[in-house]
Amino acid sequence: MIARLKDFVSAYRDQVGAYVSLIGGSAGRLAISLIYFIAIANTLSIAEFGLFATASACGIMLSRLMAFGFVSPLYRIATVKTRLLGVYTSGFLAGLVLSAPVIALAAWLTHWLIFSGEMPVSTFAKIIVAEVLCWRVMEIVVIVSYGINRFGAGAWLVVMATAMKAVAALLFTWLGDATLSSWAWYYIAANGLAALVAIMFFYPRVRLRWKPALYIRRWVDAVSVAGAEMLFYVQSELDKVLVLSLGGPETAGIYAMIMRLVDLTALPVRAFLTILTQRLMRTAKMLDELKNRIMLEGAVAIVSTVGLLGMAGFLWFFPNALGKNVAEATPLLILVVLVPAFRNLIEYHSELLYATGRTVVRMLVLTSMAAMKALLLAYVLGLHAEVTVWVELLNLLFFILYVQSALLTYKALRGVRKRPI
């Protein structure tokens, strides 16, 4: 057994080292994210926290329109042809400028449809700029760092950026007037500083070169990835929007707290998915064996469930550990025990399609997932049941989505051959 473990570590030394770096960053980010979450969730009212979480979710969805998906070619080039990074950085910057008016129009429509009468447009705009421009730019620097195998630097940048938001949240708690409009200023300042630090100190030094012919060849892939990313986050974040629309800000606040705690348990899984995606970009042969597929899915499900059980157990003994507002939602956490596993497995399926080059199929799968999630969630919330009832039904809802995702994903992967992607 020990000999086999040594052989495994020897064969996958680089991947193990990269994962250790990423998981270290995830652990740091988890601790800092908890501080940030506790400060904001207990300073804002539950209703305002629900509005902020929903606006932030909309910002995350809209951020996937940045540069019309040219982040994907940029990452692939960073992973397999680093010498062209300057060329593709120029393409990304051009896409960023071209996509800005589209994102602005989409943000205005989002406010008009969802937040009109609930939140001033100026407050919403600050949150959107913080998410779409500032935080997304920081994420792209991290993605490029991972692509060139600077996993430690990327993980450290994520921790630093999250720490900046945590410091802003603590300052807001101590100095702010505890309103959402006030918090929006702190939020955009923290995210803006994170983007500035990322660009100045972490992005590789490259010479920008302009080669439109290369960008046009990547256009279909980029647009399909942008659509797929947008749809992934629509199906991932749509629940917050629907809960706000159907249940009001107070219900949205409780729901956002539950799902935020669920999200925190996913950090170790996402570190693993980053390593797996890069490996599959180079060769997809590990997906040929059914045993490997079952093992990978099992690992994702077990880690996700253990993480939530650990957090629920801790909060069972110390219900006020995360503050008085969060204490109202913590008893409900154990009721969604299966949700992290199903959510993370859906994300895992999406990464499989991306890594194996099935970007158009991925977009179609995510479109069907978003539609199904909207229908199921509208039905569950339309029951007007007690909070505990509809929260428990989320396990069944995400199970149905997982089955749909698995069937569509593995059908699409049947054509994978033992060749580089």
N, C-alpha and C positions, 0 to 999 in steps of 0.2 A: 504493500500500500504506500509506504513512504517512498519507495523507488519510483512508483508511478507518479506520485506527486512531484518528485524531483524532475522527472522527465517532462511533465506538463509545464512546470515553471520554466524549465530550460527551453522548451519549444516555443513558449509564448511569453518570453521574458519581457519583450518590449510592450506587449499588450497589458501584461500584469503591472508593469511599472507605470504605464499610462493610466490604468484604472486606479491604481493607488493614489496617483496625483489628483485625479478627478474626484475620487471619493473623499480625499482630504479636503478638497475645495468644497464638496457637497456638505461635509460635516460642519465646516466653518460657516457655510451659507445657511445651513439649517439653524444653527444657534443664533446667528445674527437675524435671520428672518423671523424667528420667534420673538426676539426683542422688538423688532419693527412691528410685527403683527399685534403684540400685546399693547404697545403704546398707542397705535392708531385705533384699534378696536375698542379700547377703553377710554379714549379721549373724545372721539366723535360719538354722537348718539348712535344707537343701533340702526335707525332709519338712514342717517347720513352715511354710516359705514356701508350700508347696502347700496346707496346711490354711488358712492365712490368706487366700490368693488365692481359695480355694473359698468360705470363709465370707463374704468381701467380695462375691463374685459373687452369693451368695444374698441378701445385703443389698441389692444393686443391684436384683435382681428384686423383692424385697418392697417396696422404696421406691416402686415404680410403683403400689402400692395406696394411697399417701398421698392423702387427701381424695377417694378414689374417682374419681380422674382429673379433678378440677376444675381442675387445672393447665391443661388444654387451653382451657376457656372463658376462664380468666384471661389466657392468652397471646393468644387471639384478640381479646379486648376491649382489651388493651394495644396491639395492632397497629392496630385499626380504630376503636375508640371509647374513647379514653383517659379521657374524662370519667366513664365508669362504672367506673373501676378501683377506687375505694373500695368500691363496691357488691359487686363480684366478689371483692375481697380478703376481705370479711366472709364471703362464701359459702365461700371456700377455707378460712378458719380454722375454720368450722363443720364442714366436711368432714374437716379434719385431726383434730379431736377425735373425730368419729364413727368414723373409720377406725382409730384407735389400737388398740382392743381386737382388731379383726380381724387387724391386722398382728402384734400380740403373740401371738395364737393360732397364726397361720401360722408365726411364727418358732420357737415351741416345737415344733411338729410337724416343722419342718425339722431342728432339732437332734436330735430323737428318731430321725428316719428316717436321717439322713446322718452326724451327728457324734457320736452316742452312743458312748462309749468311745474316741473320738479326741481330743475337746476338751472341757474343762470348760464347763458351761452358762454360768458367769459370764463367761468369756472370750468365748464366742460372743455373749452378750448385749451386751457392750461394742462389739464389732465391728458388730453389727446396728444398735444405736442410733446409732453414728457414721455409718453409711451411710444408714440409713432416715430418721432425723430431721435430723441435723446437716448432712451433705453434700447431701442432697436439698433442704433449705431454701435452702442457698447456691445450688444450681443453679436453683431457682425464681426467686430474686432476679435471677440472670443472665438467665433467660428473659424476665422482665418488662422488664428493661433493654433487651434486644434488641427487644422488642415496641414500645417507645416510641422506638426508634432511638438509644438511648444505647449504641452498639456499643463505643465506646472504654471506657466505664465497666464494661460487662459483661466485656469482655476483660481489663481490669485486675483486676477482682475474681477472675476465674478464676486469673490468675497469682498474685495474693496468697494465695488459698486453697491453691493447690498448693504455694506456697513455705512456708506454715505446716506442711504435712505433711512437706515436705522437711527443715525445721528440726527437727521432732519426730523424724524418722528419724535425723538426725545426732546429736541429743542421746541418742537411744536407743543408737546405736552406741558413743558415748563413755561413757555413764553407766549404761546398762541392764545387765541380767544375761543378755541375749541369749536370752530365752525368749519364747514367744508370749504367755503370760499377762502378762508385763511390758510387751510392746509394745502390747497392747490398751489399757492406760492412756494411753500416749502418743498413740495413734491417736484415741481418743475426745476427748482434750483438744484436739488440733489441729483436728479437724473441728468441735468445739463452738465454738472460737474463730472459725473461718471463718464459721459460721452467725451468730454474734453480730455480727461486723463487717459482714456482708452486710446484716442487718436494720437496724442502727443507722445505717450510712453510705451504703448504696447503694439501698435500696428507696425508691421515690418517696413523698413525703409526701402522703398521701391522707386524706380524712375517711371513716371507716368508716360505711357505711350498710347497713341490713338490709332486703332486698327478696326474700323467698322466692319470689314468683311468677316472678321472672326466673331463679332457680336451677333451678326445676322444669322450665322450658322447655329448659334446657341439660342436663338430667339424662341423657337417652339418649346424647347426644354424649359427655358426660363419662365415663360408665360404659364406653362402647365404646372410648374412647381409653385408659382405665385398663386394660381388658382387653387391648387391642392392645399397649400399652406393656409390660405384664407379659409377654405372649407374645413380644414382640420380644426382651426381655432373657432370657426362658427359652431361646429358640432361640439367642441369642447367647452366653449364659453356661452353658448346660446342659452343654456339653462338659467344663467343669472339674469339675462334680459327678459326671459319669459316669466321668471318668478317675480321680477319687479313689475312687469305689465299686468300679471294676473293676481299677484298676491299683495302688491304694494311694497313701499320701502322697508317697513318693519320686517315682513317675512323675508324680503330679499337680504336684509342684514343678517338674520339668523342663518339663512341658507349659505350666504357668502362665508360666514365664519366656519361652518361645517366643512365646506369644500376647500377652504384655505388650509385647514388642518389636514385634510385628505391630501392636498397638493404637497404639503411638506414631507409626507411619507414617500413621495415619488422621487425625491432627489437622488438616492443611491441607484435607482433603476435607470434614471436618465443618464447617469454617468456611464453605466453599462451599455446603453443604447448608442452612445457616442462612439465607443470603441467598436461595437458590433457593426455599425454603419460603415466605418472606414474599412473594416476587414472585408465586408461584402462588396464594397466598391472595387476592391482588387480581385476578388474571386468569390463566386457564389456557391462553390461546391459543397460547403458545409450545410447548405439547405437541402441537398439531395437526399439525405437520410432522414427517415421519419423519426428515428430515435433522437437525433439532434434537435429537431423541431419541438418534440415533446419536452425534451430537457430544457430548452430555452424558455418555452412558455411556462413550464413548471417553476423555473427559477424566478421569473418575473412575478408570477402569482404569489409565491411563498414570501418573497422579500416584501412585497407590497402589503400583504395581509399581516405579517409579523410586525411591520412598522406601525400599522394602525392599531393593532392590539396593544402594542407597547405604549403608544400615546394614550389610548383609551384607559388602560390600566392605571397609568400614572395619574390621569385626571379623575379617575374614580376615587383614589385616595386623597388627592389634593385638588378638589373641584375649583377652588378659587386661585389656583396657581397662575392662570393666564388672565386674571382680572375679573371684575364683577360683570361686565357686559358679556364676555366670552363664557362665563359660568352658566349663562342661560342656555347656551348651545351645547356645552360639553356633554350633558347626559344623553344627547342624541347621537353622539359620535359612534357608540357601539352599535347603533342600529344600521349603520352603513358599512358594516365590516367587510362586505364583499366588493364594495364600490371601487376601492383603490386597485384591486387586482384586475377588475374588468377594464377600468379606465386606462391603466398602464399597458395592458395587453392590446388594447385598441391602438394606442400610440406605438407600441412595438410593431404591430402589423403595418402601420403607415410607414415606419422606418424601413421595413423590409422592402416595400414597394419602391420607396425612394432610392435605397441603396442598390437595388438591382435594375435601376433605370426605367422602371415602369411608372413614369410620372403622369402620363395621361390617364392610365388605368387608376392610379392613385387618386386623381382628381374626381373621376367618376365614382369610385368607391366612397370617397368622402362626401360627395354630393348626396348619395343615397343615405349615408349615415346621418347627415345633418337633417334631412327631411324626416327620417324615422325618429330621430331624437326629439324634434319639434312636435311631432304628432303624439308621441308617448308622454312627453312632459306636459303638454297641453291637456291630455286626458287625465293624467294623475292630479294635476293642480285643479282641474275642472271638477273633480270629485268633491271639493270643498270639505275634505276630511280633516280630522285632527292632525296636528303637526306630526305626531309620532307615526301615524298611519302612512302619510304620504312620504315621510322620510324613509320608512321601511320599504316602501314600494320602489325606492330608487335602486335597491339591489336587483330587483327583477328587471327594471328598465335597462340598467347597464348590462345585465346578462344577455338580454335580447340583442342589444347593440353589439356585444362581443361576438355572439354567434353569427350575426350578419357579417361583421368584419372578418371573422375567421374564414367563413365560407367563400367570400369574395376574394380575399387576399390569397388563399392557398390555391384557389382555382387559377388565379392570374400567375402564380409562381410555378405552375406545372411546366411551363416552357423554359424554365431556367436551366442553362447548360453549364458545364464545367469550363467556364471561360471568364477572362477578366471583363468587368463591366465598363 
